[in-house]
C-alpha cells in the first residue's frame, strides 16, 4: 500500500529530475574520483571507531572537511564533526546531511580492509564508513560543478548511532546544539545498498534490569529466594505479551550476566531487553506490560521461597530510548528522493528502520535515511563487506548526490 501510494504521488509530481551543466560536471567528478573515494573508504575504515571511542576517526574527518574548504569546521561537545557548505540564502533553514562515525565493534576487534576484486571486506565498512567517505565525495563534486544550492548544507559525521550510543550524536544536535533552529530537513546516509527510503522511524525502549537477592550457598542455603528465577519468569512472561498487528512490533530478551559461582545462589543477575515499533502507542503498550511482568515475577519468587535474609527486588534501568514516528510519503523531502531514485532505475521503496532520522522525525522535522554506494552485505558481522564495482558504485554515489542537491532546493518556512 505504501509503495502504491508513493507511485501515485510520483505520477502526479513534477517532471523527472533534470541535469544541468553543473550537475553533469559534478557527476564527471564523482566518476573521476572513483579511486580516491575507494581509498578514503579503506583509510577511514581502518581507523577504529568503537562505541564511545570515535575520536581518532572524527579527527581525521575534521582534517578532510577543513581541506575541502567547508565553513566553520569543528568537533562539537559530544564528538560530531560538522562543516557547512554555504547556499545562496544564508538565512533559509539548512539541509543537514549526516553519516555516523561509529561501528558496533569493540576495540579488541582488528580492523584491516581486505580487497578481493570489486569487494572490500572489513567490520564496519558498510555500516557505515562507506557513507562517511561519500560525504567527502559529495563536497568535491559540488565544488567541481560549481553547484550553488539555494540553502546551506550542513555536513555532519556523527557519533553514537549504534547500540547503546542511543543516537547521542544527532540527539545532541537537536537538543543542545546551536544548529537546531537552523535545520529544515535532515538526511542520514547509512549503508550502501541504494534504493530504499527510510521514512518511518522504528522506536525502541531498552532496559537493563538488575534482579537482586540475598544470595547464599547453593546447598547450605537451599530454599532461599533466587533472583535468577525471577529473571527467568520475566523472560518467559515477556514472551506471552500479545503483539499489536497494525504496525510491526517486536521484543527480545537480549543479554544476561551475573552470579557468583556455580555453587552459589546469586545475589545479582543482570538482563537486557529490547522492544521496538514504528508505532509510539504500540511501543508504550508493550513496555507497560513488560514492566508489570517484572514486578509479577519478583512477587511470585518472593511468595514461592524463603525470604528470611531478604527479598528479591528488580530495578529496571532505561538504557535506550529511540522515538518512533514517520515523515509522510507526500512530504517534499520524500518526493525529492523518490524522483531521483526512480529516474535512475531504483525502486524507491518506503521502509521503516531505526536510524539517526528517528530524532528529527520525532520532533516533526522532515527526515529520511538513504544509502550511498554499490551494495553492502553482512552488516554488524565480522565478515561484513561492500561492493565497489565501478559502475554500480559510481551510480549509487551519483544518485545519492543528486538527492542531496534536490533536497537542498526545497523551500521550508
Buried (B, 14 or more C-beta within 10 A) or exposed (E): EBEEEBEEBBEEBEEEBEEEEBBEBBBBBBBEBBEEBBEBBBBBBBBBBBBBBBBEBBEBBBEBBEEBEBEEBEBBEBBBBBBBBBBEEEEBBBBBBBBBBBBBBEEEEEBEBEEEEBBBBBBBBBBBBBBBBBBBBBBBBBBBBEBEBBBBBBBBBBBBBBBBBBBBBBBBBBEEBEBBEBBBBBBBBBBBBBBBBBBBBBBBBBBBBBBBBBBBEBEEBEEBBBBBBBBBBBBEBBEEBEEBEEBBBBBBBEEBEBBBEEEBBBBBBBBBBBBBBBBBEBBBBBBEBBBEBBBBBBBBBBEBBEBEEBBBBBEBEEBBEBBBBBBEBEBBBBBBBBBBBBBBEBBBBBBBBBBBBBBBBBBEBBBBBBBBBBBBBBBBEEEBBBBBBEEBBBBBBBBBBBBBBBBBEBEBE
